[in-house]
């Protein structure tokens, strides 16, 4: 009983070694009914409005089957279902904090956990997903009244109204995003203005549907007309070229070919500089914010750009779509009934350079189509992919993919393009104050009056209908609107 060999005091409990719980994440979709297909496009947006959509199920690896109920609900407390965070588009409470990575609002106690995983989600989503709310993981929050028209653009019969509904919906989704600003100095050289355009549109990880404002230093114009004017300038630059130093004194053109048959340039330096991705951003951004459309693009290029197969695009090719005059003439020889020895040599050399068989009496029709397809489409597949990537980043890809009938509005024909205020304003040689003039100061017009008169004229042109602008051109210059108008 009093044995001194007994251990004294209380026995210590053995401390358990720390255990790291490994988890496996499963991405699931909460739907209103069973389905075998992943929601896409407008379906994702409708699910978000109903509070449904993509979720993440996190399950510890040590769970056993007997710890799960028949409905799939985890009985272990370690199992959690995380809803994908979405940018807030409604008013936020004072207790919410803004994530510096994705700029979404979250409760202060949840923000540290969100920030630890936000960067990984953004890297996986890619820039094109981050810029387009109908796709990927960034979705507008549920029950937003402004987005009630989101489901109508896909079924709207009137094409112009369908585009307006989609733009309104997308712009509302990003109405709380940081505003994008583009500033141009009207007294700068053309090279400096082109550099400003390129620097702005080559920015990465930008919400191009965010509020947009342009500033023209040296111009008295204000309001939304400034945005439309600058965006129309950007579309004109895509056609005429940018004055940037790429080894040539001439303007660097991204698109080449004749009117109504423009195709992307096959120059490697443009492709390696990602300038075509920039062009896609410019086209989508101009469409969203009321600028002019990019007209004159070759129809087969539009077909391939909007997701159709290369065979479908090649079936609509014509010789006018080939921008290289020498190649066009050589390919056109295959339409002749008979080839001379010199003509046969030209065609054979071109076939050898592109790894195609020699021309024979039986393969001339097939060879004509193959050579034309290679000259127009195969050589510019990478630029077209870059343009498509830029369009996706602006968020208009669901409209292009779900509504092929609106393609003529986004990529119109130049012949069918109406006279618009931006085109007319760009054709005017606006008066500039001449500070070095030898004329008497009493005879010169003050700068304030020049700005006042030109401001009234610009406002009148911006608010006029196409019929009024057409009558104005007849009264003013009695010439086509494509010619220079001098004020």
C-alpha positions as CSV (number, residue, x, y, z in Angstrom):
1,X,0.0,0.0,0.0
2,X,2.8,2.4,0.9
3,X,5.2,1.1,-1.7
4,X,7.7,3.8,-2.5
5,X,8.3,2.4,-6.0
6,X,4.9,3.7,-7.2
7,X,5.1,6.7,-9.5
8,X,4.1,10.0,-7.8
9,X,1.8,12.7,-9.1
10,X,-0.5,12.8,-12.1
11,X,0.5,11.1,-15.3
12,X,0.9,13.4,-18.3
13,X,-1.2,12.9,-21.3
14,X,0.8,12.3,-24.5
15,X,0.6,15.2,-26.9
16,X,-0.8,14.4,-30.4
17,X,1.5,15.2,-33.2
18,X,0.3,18.0,-35.5
19,X,-1.5,16.7,-38.5
20,X,-1.8,18.4,-41.8
21,X,-5.2,17.7,-43.4
22,X,-5.0,17.4,-47.2
23,X,-8.0,18.4,-49.1
24,X,-9.3,17.9,-52.6
25,X,-11.3,20.6,-54.3
26,X,-14.2,19.8,-56.6
27,X,-15.9,22.4,-58.8
28,X,-19.6,21.8,-59.2
29,X,-22.6,23.7,-60.7
30,X,-25.8,24.2,-58.6
31,X,-28.5,24.0,-61.2
32,X,-32.3,24.2,-61.1
33,X,-32.6,20.8,-62.8
34,X,-30.4,17.8,-63.7
35,X,-28.2,18.4,-66.7
36,X,-25.3,16.7,-68.5
37,X,-23.9,19.9,-69.9
38,X,-21.9,22.7,-68.4
39,X,-23.7,26.0,-68.5
40,X,-22.2,28.5,-70.9
41,X,-22.8,32.1,-72.1
42,X,-26.1,33.6,-71.1
43,X,-27.0,30.5,-69.1
44,X,-24.3,31.2,-66.6
45,X,-25.5,34.8,-66.3
46,X,-29.1,33.6,-65.6
47,X,-27.9,31.2,-63.0
48,X,-26.1,34.0,-61.2
49,X,-29.2,36.1,-61.1
50,X,-31.0,33.2,-59.4
51,X,-28.3,32.7,-56.8
52,X,-27.1,29.5,-58.5
53,X,-24.0,28.7,-60.5
54,X,-20.5,27.5,-59.9
55,X,-19.4,26.3,-56.4
56,X,-16.3,24.7,-55.0
57,X,-16.7,21.6,-52.8
58,X,-13.6,21.1,-50.5
59,X,-13.4,17.5,-49.1
60,X,-10.6,16.2,-46.8
61,X,-8.7,13.2,-48.2
62,X,-9.1,11.2,-44.9
63,X,-12.9,11.1,-45.2
64,X,-14.4,7.6,-45.6
65,X,-17.5,6.6,-47.5
66,X,-19.4,5.8,-44.4
67,X,-19.0,9.5,-43.3
68,X,-21.1,10.7,-46.2
69,X,-24.8,10.7,-46.4
70,X,-26.7,9.4,-49.4
71,X,-27.4,12.9,-50.5
72,X,-23.7,13.7,-50.7
73,X,-23.8,16.0,-47.7
74,X,-20.6,15.6,-45.6
75,X,-21.1,14.7,-42.0
76,X,-17.5,15.6,-41.0
77,X,-17.1,19.2,-40.0
78,X,-13.9,19.5,-42.1
79,X,-15.9,19.3,-45.3
80,X,-16.9,22.7,-46.6
81,X,-18.7,24.1,-49.7
82,X,-17.3,27.5,-50.8
83,X,-19.2,29.8,-53.1
84,X,-17.0,31.4,-55.8
85,X,-16.6,35.1,-54.9
86,X,-18.1,37.4,-57.4
87,X,-17.6,41.2,-57.9
88,X,-20.3,43.1,-56.2
89,X,-22.5,45.3,-58.4
90,X,-24.9,46.6,-55.8
91,X,-24.4,48.9,-52.9
92,X,-22.0,47.7,-50.2
93,X,-22.2,48.0,-46.5
94,X,-19.6,50.0,-44.5
95,X,-18.2,46.8,-42.9
96,X,-17.1,45.5,-46.3
97,X,-13.5,45.7,-47.5
98,X,-12.2,45.7,-51.0
99,X,-9.8,43.0,-52.2
100,X,-6.7,44.7,-53.7
101,X,-6.3,41.9,-56.3
102,X,-9.8,41.4,-57.8
103,X,-11.3,44.7,-56.5
104,X,-14.4,42.8,-55.1
105,X,-16.0,43.6,-51.8
106,X,-16.0,41.1,-48.9
107,X,-16.6,41.2,-45.1
108,X,-13.5,42.2,-43.1
109,X,-13.2,38.8,-41.3
110,X,-13.5,36.9,-44.6
111,X,-11.0,39.0,-46.6
112,X,-7.7,37.4,-45.3
113,X,-9.0,33.9,-46.4
114,X,-10.2,35.3,-49.8
115,X,-6.9,37.1,-50.4
116,X,-4.9,33.9,-49.9
117,X,-6.7,32.2,-52.8
118,X,-7.6,35.1,-55.0
119,X,-4.4,35.2,-56.9
120,X,-4.5,31.5,-57.8
121,X,-8.1,31.8,-59.1
122,X,-7.2,34.8,-61.3
123,X,-4.2,33.0,-62.8
124,X,-6.3,30.0,-63.6
125,X,-9.0,32.1,-65.1
126,X,-6.8,34.0,-67.5
127,X,-7.3,37.5,-68.7
128,X,-10.1,36.7,-71.2
129,X,-12.2,35.1,-68.5
130,X,-11.6,38.0,-66.1
131,X,-12.8,40.5,-68.6
132,X,-16.0,38.7,-69.6
133,X,-18.7,38.3,-67.0
134,X,-20.7,35.6,-68.8
135,X,-17.7,33.2,-68.7
136,X,-15.3,31.9,-66.1
137,X,-15.6,32.6,-62.4
138,X,-16.3,36.3,-62.2
139,X,-20.0,36.8,-62.4
140,X,-22.3,39.6,-61.5
141,X,-24.0,39.2,-58.1
142,X,-27.5,37.7,-57.9
143,X,-30.7,39.7,-57.8
144,X,-29.4,42.8,-59.6
145,X,-32.4,44.9,-60.9
146,X,-30.4,46.5,-63.7
147,X,-29.7,43.2,-65.3
148,X,-33.3,42.3,-66.0
149,X,-32.8,42.5,-69.7
150,X,-29.9,40.1,-69.8
151,X,-31.9,37.2,-71.0
152,X,-33.7,39.2,-73.8
153,X,-30.7,40.0,-76.0
154,X,-30.4,36.4,-77.1
155,X,-34.0,36.3,-78.4
156,X,-34.5,39.9,-79.5
157,X,-35.5,39.9,-83.2
158,X,-34.2,43.4,-84.0
159,X,-30.5,43.1,-84.4
160,X,-29.6,46.7,-83.3
161,X,-31.7,46.4,-80.2
162,X,-30.2,43.0,-79.3
163,X,-26.7,44.6,-79.5
164,X,-27.8,47.5,-77.3
165,X,-29.3,45.2,-74.7
166,X,-26.2,43.2,-74.5
167,X,-24.0,46.3,-74.2
168,X,-26.3,47.7,-71.5
169,X,-26.1,44.4,-69.6
170,X,-22.3,44.1,-69.8
171,X,-21.7,47.7,-68.9
172,X,-24.0,47.5,-65.9
173,X,-22.0,44.5,-64.7
174,X,-18.8,46.6,-64.5
175,X,-20.3,49.9,-63.6
176,X,-18.5,49.8,-60.2
177,X,-15.1,48.9,-61.7
178,X,-12.3,51.5,-61.7
179,X,-12.8,54.0,-64.5
180,X,-10.5,53.7,-67.6
181,X,-9.1,57.0,-68.8
182,X,-7.4,57.8,-72.1
183,X,-5.8,61.2,-72.6
184,X,-4.7,62.6,-76.0
185,X,-3.0,65.9,-76.7
186,X,-4.4,67.3,-79.9
187,X,-1.2,69.4,-80.4
188,X,1.1,66.3,-80.3
189,X,2.6,64.8,-83.3
190,X,0.8,61.8,-84.9
191,X,3.5,59.5,-83.7
192,X,2.9,60.5,-80.1
193,X,-0.9,60.1,-80.4
194,X,-0.4,56.6,-81.9
195,X,1.9,55.7,-79.0
196,X,-0.8,56.8,-76.6
197,X,-3.3,54.5,-78.3
198,X,-0.9,51.6,-78.3
199,X,0.1,52.0,-74.6
200,X,-3.5,52.2,-73.5
201,X,-4.8,49.1,-75.4
202,X,-1.8,47.0,-74.6
203,X,-2.6,47.0,-70.9
204,X,-3.2,43.6,-69.5
205,X,-5.8,42.4,-66.9
206,X,-8.1,45.3,-67.7
207,X,-11.9,45.3,-67.5
208,X,-12.7,46.9,-70.8
209,X,-16.4,47.1,-70.0
210,X,-15.6,49.4,-67.1
211,X,-16.6,53.1,-67.3
212,X,-14.6,54.9,-69.9
213,X,-13.6,58.6,-70.3
214,X,-11.5,60.3,-72.8
215,X,-9.7,63.7,-72.4
216,X,-8.6,65.8,-75.4
217,X,-6.0,68.3,-74.2
218,X,-6.1,71.4,-76.4
219,X,-9.7,70.9,-77.4
220,X,-12.8,72.5,-75.8
221,X,-15.1,69.5,-76.6
222,X,-16.6,67.7,-73.6
223,X,-19.2,65.0,-73.0
224,X,-19.8,61.5,-74.5
225,X,-19.0,62.9,-78.0
226,X,-15.3,63.0,-77.0
227,X,-15.4,59.2,-76.3
228,X,-17.0,58.5,-79.6
229,X,-14.6,60.7,-81.5
230,X,-11.5,59.1,-79.9
231,X,-12.8,55.6,-80.5
232,X,-13.5,56.4,-84.1
233,X,-10.0,57.7,-84.4
234,X,-8.8,54.3,-83.1
235,X,-10.8,52.4,-85.7
236,X,-9.4,54.6,-88.4
237,X,-5.9,53.9,-87.2
238,X,-6.6,50.2,-87.6
239,X,-7.3,50.8,-91.3
240,X,-4.6,53.4,-92.1
241,X,-1.9,52.2,-89.8
242,X,0.1,53.4,-86.8
243,X,3.2,55.6,-87.1
244,X,5.5,53.5,-84.9
245,X,9.1,52.6,-85.4
246,X,9.2,49.1,-86.6
247,X,12.0,49.5,-89.2
248,X,10.0,51.4,-91.8
249,X,9.3,55.1,-92.4
250,X,5.8,54.3,-93.7
251,X,2.8,53.7,-91.3
252,X,2.7,50.2,-89.8
253,X,-0.5,48.7,-91.1
254,X,-2.1,45.8,-89.2
255,X,-4.5,45.0,-92.1
256,X,-3.8,44.9,-95.8
257,X,-5.7,44.4,-99.0
258,X,-8.3,46.4,-100.9
259,X,-11.6,47.8,-99.8
260,X,-14.1,45.2,-98.4
261,X,-11.3,42.5,-98.5
262,X,-8.9,43.6,-95.8
263,X,-7.1,40.7,-94.1
264,X,-4.6,40.7,-91.1
265,X,-1.0,41.3,-92.1
266,X,1.3,38.2,-92.1
267,X,4.3,40.2,-90.8
268,X,6.0,38.3,-88.0
269,X,7.1,41.5,-86.1
270,X,3.4,42.4,-85.7
271,X,2.5,39.0,-84.5
272,X,5.4,38.8,-82.0
273,X,4.5,42.3,-80.7
274,X,0.9,41.1,-79.9
275,X,-0.5,44.0,-81.9
276,X,-3.4,41.9,-83.2
277,X,-4.5,41.2,-79.6
278,X,-4.5,44.9,-79.1
279,X,-6.6,45.3,-82.3
280,X,-9.2,42.9,-80.9
281,X,-9.4,44.9,-77.7
282,X,-9.9,48.1,-79.8
283,X,-12.7,46.6,-81.9
284,X,-14.6,45.3,-78.8
285,X,-14.0,48.4,-76.7
286,X,-15.2,50.7,-79.5
287,X,-18.3,48.6,-79.9
288,X,-19.1,48.7,-76.2
289,X,-18.7,52.4,-75.7
290,X,-20.4,53.8,-78.8
291,X,-17.6,54.1,-81.2
292,X,-17.7,53.2,-84.9
293,X,-17.4,49.6,-86.1
294,X,-14.5,48.1,-87.9
295,X,-15.7,47.9,-91.5
296,X,-14.2,46.5,-94.6
297,X,-12.9,43.2,-93.2
298,X,-12.9,40.2,-95.6
299,X,-16.0,38.1,-95.1
300,X,-14.0,34.8,-94.9
301,X,-11.8,36.4,-92.2
302,X,-14.9,37.4,-90.3
303,X,-16.2,33.8,-90.6
304,X,-13.0,32.3,-89.3
305,X,-12.6,35.0,-86.6
306,X,-16.1,34.4,-85.1
307,X,-15.4,30.7,-84.5
308,X,-16.3,28.9,-87.8
309,X,-14.0,26.3,-89.3
310,X,-11.3,27.1,-91.8
311,X,-13.1,25.0,-94.4
312,X,-16.2,27.0,-94.1
313,X,-14.3,30.3,-94.4
314,X,-12.3,29.0,-97.4
315,X,-15.5,28.2,-99.3
316,X,-16.3,32.0,-99.5
317,X,-12.8,33.1,-100.7
318,X,-12.3,35.1,-103.8
319,X,-9.2,36.3,-105.6
320,X,-9.8,39.8,-104.3
321,X,-9.3,38.5,-100.7
322,X,-5.6,37.8,-101.6
323,X,-3.6,41.0,-100.6
324,X,-0.4,40.0,-102.4
325,X,-0.8,41.1,-106.1
326,X,1.8,38.7,-107.4
327,X,0.3,35.7,-105.6
328,X,-3.2,36.8,-106.8
329,X,-2.0,36.9,-110.4
330,X,-0.3,33.5,-110.2
331,X,-3.2,31.8,-108.5
332,X,-5.6,33.3,-111.1
333,X,-3.7,31.6,-113.9
334,X,-5.3,28.3,-112.9
335,X,-8.6,29.7,-114.2
336,X,-7.2,29.7,-117.7
337,X,-8.2,26.9,-120.0
338,X,-4.6,26.2,-120.9
339,X,-1.3,27.2,-119.2
340,X,1.7,28.3,-121.2
341,X,5.1,27.0,-120.2
342,X,5.9,30.3,-118.4
343,X,2.6,30.3,-116.6
344,X,3.0,26.7,-115.6
345,X,6.4,27.5,-114.2
346,X,5.0,30.3,-112.0
347,X,2.3,28.1,-110.6
348,X,4.7,25.2,-110.0
349,X,7.2,27.5,-108.1
350,X,4.4,28.8,-105.9
351,X,3.2,25.2,-105.2
352,X,6.7,24.1,-104.2
353,X,7.1,27.0,-101.8
354,X,3.9,26.0,-100.0
355,X,4.4,22.2,-100.2
356,X,1.5,21.6,-102.6
357,X,1.4,19.2,-105.6
358,X,2.1,20.3,-109.2
359,X,-0.8,21.5,-111.3
360,X,-2.3,18.9,-113.6
361,X,-5.4,18.8,-115.8
362,X,-7.4,17.0,-113.0
363,X,-6.4,19.0,-109.9
364,X,-6.6,22.6,-111.1
365,X,-9.9,23.4,-109.4
366,X,-8.8,21.8,-106.1
367,X,-5.3,23.4,-106.4
368,X,-6.8,26.9,-107.0
369,X,-8.8,26.6,-103.8
370,X,-5.9,25.3,-101.8
371,X,-3.5,28.0,-103.0
372,X,-6.1,30.8,-102.3
373,X,-6.8,29.4,-98.8
374,X,-3.1,29.3,-98.0
375,X,-2.5,32.8,-99.3
376,X,-5.3,34.3,-97.3
377,X,-6.2,32.2,-94.3
378,X,-3.4,29.8,-93.4
379,X,-0.7,32.5,-93.3
380,X,-2.7,34.6,-90.9
381,X,-4.1,32.0,-88.5
382,X,-2.0,33.3,-85.6
383,X,-3.1,36.9,-86.1
384,X,-6.7,35.9,-86.2
385,X,-6.3,33.9,-83.0
386,X,-4.8,37.0,-81.3
387,X,-7.7,39.2,-82.5
388,X,-10.2,36.6,-81.2
389,X,-8.3,36.7,-77.9
390,X,-8.6,40.5,-77.7
391,X,-12.3,40.3,-78.5
392,X,-12.9,37.8,-75.7
393,X,-11.1,40.0,-73.2
394,X,-13.5,42.9,-73.9
395,X,-16.5,40.6,-73.0
396,X,-18.4,40.6,-76.4
397,X,-17.6,37.0,-77.3
398,X,-20.9,35.6,-76.0
399,X,-22.7,38.0,-78.4
400,X,-20.6,37.0,-81.3
401,X,-20.9,33.2,-80.6
402,X,-24.6,33.1,-79.7
403,X,-25.9,35.6,-82.3
404,X,-24.2,35.2,-85.7
405,X,-26.8,37.4,-87.2
406,X,-25.2,40.5,-85.6
407,X,-21.8,40.0,-87.2
408,X,-22.7,42.5,-90.0
409,X,-23.3,45.2,-87.4
410,X,-19.9,44.6,-85.6
411,X,-18.0,44.0,-88.9
412,X,-20.1,45.9,-91.5
413,X,-19.4,46.5,-95.2
414,X,-17.9,49.8,-96.0
415,X,-20.4,50.2,-98.8
416,X,-23.3,49.9,-96.4
417,X,-21.9,52.1,-93.7
418,X,-24.0,55.2,-93.1
419,X,-22.6,58.7,-92.9
420,X,-22.0,59.2,-89.1
421,X,-21.0,62.2,-87.1
422,X,-17.5,60.9,-86.3
423,X,-16.6,60.3,-90.0
424,X,-17.7,63.8,-90.9
425,X,-15.9,65.4,-88.0
426,X,-12.7,63.6,-88.9
427,X,-12.9,64.9,-92.5
428,X,-13.0,68.6,-91.4
429,X,-9.9,70.7,-91.3
430,X,-10.6,72.6,-88.1
431,X,-9.2,76.1,-87.9
432,X,-6.1,76.6,-85.7
433,X,-4.9,79.9,-84.1
434,X,-1.9,81.2,-86.0
435,X,0.2,82.9,-83.3
436,X,3.0,83.8,-85.8
437,X,0.7,85.6,-88.3
438,X,1.8,89.1,-89.5
439,X,-1.8,90.3,-89.8
440,X,-3.1,93.1,-87.6
441,X,-4.3,91.9,-84.3
442,X,-7.6,93.7,-84.9
443,X,-8.3,91.5,-87.9
444,X,-7.5,88.2,-86.2
445,X,-10.3,86.1,-84.7
446,X,-9.9,85.5,-80.9
447,X,-9.3,82.0,-79.8
448,X,-12.4,82.1,-77.6
449,X,-14.6,82.8,-80.6
450,X,-13.0,80.1,-82.6
451,X,-13.6,77.6,-79.9
452,X,-17.2,78.8,-79.4
453,X,-18.1,78.5,-83.1
454,X,-16.4,75.2,-83.7
455,X,-17.9,73.8,-80.5
456,X,-21.4,74.7,-81.7
457,X,-20.7,73.1,-85.1
458,X,-19.3,70.0,-83.6
459,X,-22.4,69.7,-81.3
460,X,-24.7,70.1,-84.2
461,X,-23.0,67.4,-86.2
462,X,-22.9,65.0,-83.3
463,X,-26.7,65.3,-82.7
464,X,-27.8,65.4,-86.4
465,X,-29.4,62.3,-88.0
466,X,-27.9,60.6,-91.0
467,X,-30.4,62.4,-93.3
468,X,-29.5,65.8,-91.9
469,X,-25.8,65.0,-92.3
470,X,-26.4,64.0,-95.9
471,X,-28.2,67.2,-96.6
472,X,-25.5,69.2,-94.9
473,X,-22.9,67.6,-97.1
474,X,-24.9,68.5,-100.2
475,X,-25.2,72.1,-99.0
476,X,-21.7,72.4,-97.7
477,X,-19.4,70.8,-100.1
478,X,-21.5,69.1,-102.8
479,X,-19.2,66.0,-102.7
480,X,-18.9,62.6,-101.2
481,X,-18.5,62.4,-97.4
482,X,-15.3,60.4,-98.0
483,X,-13.6,63.5,-99.5
484,X,-11.9,66.2,-97.4
485,X,-14.1,69.0,-96.2
486,X,-12.4,72.3,-95.4
487,X,-13.8,74.6,-92.9
